[in-house]
Amino acid sequence: MFLDDVDDMNFDVQVKLLRILQEGEFERVGGTETLKVNVRLIAASKDNLFELVQKGFFREDLYYRLNIVSIALPPLRERTEDIPLLTGYFIKKYCEKVNVKEKGISRQGMMKLIKYHWPGNVRELENVVEKGIILSPGDEFVVPSLEQSKQEKPVPVLMNDIVKEAEKEHLKKTLEITDGRKGEAAKILGISRKTLWEKMKLYNLK
């Protein structure tokens, strides 16, 4: 199982995850049956978890449970040799998504991407490529304004279909586990009831 952005977990979710890792079991909200679970977990974090522990934003015991084998991935600006490969992958991905012929990118365009400092790392690069595919009318991928990208949050503004579907499924399963009780579902998800209602309306969930 892969858990992304574990640094964004609230303390209630951290406690639940710690119990699963320590005891290999959990109980559904509102249920009494203890369910066993046996998974291998890979977790990713945008921020330094040890620093978050020191600041009191992340549980120390959970940190040591997760930090068995740690891999530090350098920021994209420090591995510019990966940018052409990643760019090619994202161009192919989003051309297929919008059902257009795969676009090429000029040497000048690639150099523009390589020289940019990418504060939002790979997510920002993916967002830039997705925008470029949408905005490029011809057969060549035109790099959109990176200054505009720099002013935006690193998380993509336009959520792709895969992310939307994953969020929808997560909401659906959480509502099933709680037998449709919105308050309990919102607590598990770490969001307000209002936000839950908005997301249910967005995904047409009842």
KOLMARKOL-994937 format. One record per residue (C-alpha): residue in one letter; x, y, z. Coordinates in steps of 0.02 Angstrom, whole numbers, padded with zeros to 5 digits, always signed. Layout:
# KOLMARKOL-994937
aXYZ ...
***
This chain:
# KOLMARKOL-994937
m+00000+00000+00000 f+00063+00173-00044 l+00017+00323+00064 d+00061+00492-00009 d+00078+00655+00090 v+00076+00573+00262 d+00136+00741+00329 d-00040+00807+00296 m-00125+00680+00411 n-00214+00750+00562 f-00179+00674+00733 d-00337+00567+00735 v-00285+00482+00574 q-00107+00463+00636 v-00170+00370+00790 k-00274+00252+00683 l-00128+00218+00565 l-00011+00186+00712 r-00130+00056+00783 i-00140-00033+00616 l+00050-00037+00603 q+00077-00093+00783 e-00063-00218+00804 g-00109-00262+00624 e-00293-00234+00656 f-00429-00103+00654 e-00615-00081+00685 r-00736+00002+00567 v-00819+00157+00634 g-00979+00106+00719 g-00931-00077+00715 t-00873-00198+00850 e-00783-00327+00744 t-00594-00317+00744 l-00524-00342+00569 k-00349-00406+00536 v-00241-00324+00403 n-00073-00377+00331 v+00003-00251+00211 r+00172-00183+00164 l+00170+00004+00176 i+00265+00136+00077 a+00239+00314+00136 a+00291+00477+00054 s+00304+00652+00126 k+00331+00824+00051 d+00408+00892+00211 n+00541+00825+00328 l+00446+00716+00452 f+00581+00725+00584 e+00569+00915+00585 l+00379+00900+00598 v+00401+00784+00748 q+00514+00912+00832 k+00385+01048+00802 g+00245+00939+00873 f+00151+00919+00709 f+00183+00732+00686 r+00182+00588+00811 e+00355+00529+00859 d+00302+00347+00881 l+00222+00344+00708 y+00377+00424+00634 y+00488+00284+00698 r+00362+00153+00638 l+00368+00225+00463 n+00553+00265+00458 i+00619+00086+00440 v+00701+00117+00272 s+00712+00299+00219 i+00745+00360+00042 a+00778+00545+00019 l+00734+00600-00157 p+00824+00761-00207 p+00715+00903-00273 l+00690+00909-00461 r+00804+01061-00479 e+00949+00952-00418 r+00917+00813-00545 t+00887+00906-00705 e+00939+00752-00804 d+00769+00678-00759 i+00670+00822-00834 p+00675+00766-01018 l+00619+00590-00971 l+00480+00651-00857 t+00424+00781-00983 g+00413+00650-01120 y+00312+00536-01007 f+00189+00673-00958 i+00170+00733-01138 k+00123+00557-01193 k+00006+00535-01044 y-00093+00695-01073 c-00097+00680-01262 e-00179+00510-01238 k-00295+00584-01109 v-00363+00717-01227 n-00352+00600-01377 v-00230+00699-01484 k-00074+00649-01579 e+00081+00648-01469 k+00164+00818-01476 g+00350+00852-01492 i+00449+00980-01394 s+00585+01093-01463 r+00762+01102-01394 q+00725+01280-01340 g+00568+01224-01248 m+00661+01084-01160 m+00800+01201-01106 k+00670+01317-01033 l+00605+01174-00926 i+00780+01120-00875 k+00832+01295-00821 y+00676+01324-00715 h+00698+01292-00528 w+00535+01192-00498 p+00485+01239-00320 g+00336+01119-00338 n+00448+00976-00399 v+00375+00838-00510 r+00195+00886-00473 e+00226+01061-00539 l+00309+00990-00696 e+00160+00877-00726 n+00042+01024-00703 v+00142+01129-00828 v+00140+00989-00958 e-00047+00961-00936 k-00080+01147-00963 g+00037+01150-01112 i-00050+01005-01197 i-00218+01092-01177 l-00152+01260-01240 s-00040+01199-01383 p-00144+01200-01544 g-00019+01118-01662 d+00096+00967-01662 e+00226+01050-01550 f+00213+01061-01362 v+00226+01244-01312 v+00290+01274-01136 p+00165+01385-01044 s+00217+01529-00932 l+00325+01464-00791 e+00315+01628-00698 q+00128+01600-00681 s+00163+01422-00623 k+00282+01488-00491 q+00146+01597-00416 e+00025+01451-00401 k+00023+01319-00267 p+00127+01165-00310 v-00026+01053-00310 p-00104+01049-00485 v-00249+01169-00508 l-00335+01051-00627 m-00356+00881-00545 n-00339+00745-00673 d-00471+00611-00693 i-00368+00480-00601 v-00353+00587-00444 k-00538+00631-00451 e-00588+00448-00467 a-00473+00399-00323 e-00547+00533-00210 k-00723+00482-00259 e-00688+00300-00216 h-00608+00350-00051 l-00761+00452-00004 k-00878+00313-00059 k-00789+00180+00043 t-00780+00291+00197 l-00967+00324+00186 e-00998+00138+00169 i-00891+00099+00321 t-00987+00228+00425 d-01156+00172+00357 g-01185+00344+00283 r-01154+00440+00445 k-01082+00603+00381 g-01010+00663+00545 e-00908+00504+00572 a-00854+00500+00389 a-00794+00680+00398 k-00695+00641+00557 i-00607+00493+00475 l-00567+00597+00321 g-00504+00742+00426 i-00621+00868+00345 s-00772+00969+00400 r-00951+00910+00369 k-00974+01057+00252 t-00825+01004+00147 l-00889+00825+00146 w-01060+00883+00085 e-00977+00986-00053 k-00873+00838-00110 m-01024+00721-00106 k-01118+00846-00214 l-00970+00859-00333 y-00960+00671-00355 n-01148+00642-00348 l-01136+00533-00192 k-01285+00506-00078 
***
